[in-house]
């Protein structure tokens, strides 16, 4: 592996760079909270060759949003569903914007 390959991994939001313990520390939560997010299918960590859970930066952002909702009193099951729906909405809006750009459609609020 070259230094360039290593740098590329550091830039990759989907690269599973964080152990469960490190992820929990970064989020200020417990490992059980991360396991619960997996149980509720919010995030599915990748596994190291030894079977240990590994998390990406993208997954940590998702987990942080769930933690924020839980800290506000939302039950974990509901928090996971809310975050999933928020993520789906964001993706749909991105795809819609890409489609509009590709189709040459005017943006909302502009004259045709």
Protein Blocks (a to p, Z undefined) as FASTA:
>chain_A
ZZklmmmmmmmmklcfbcfklmmmmnopafklmmmmmmnomaccdddfkopacddfklmm
mmmmmmmmmmnopafklmmmmmmmmmmmmmmmmmmmmmmmmnopacehiaZZ
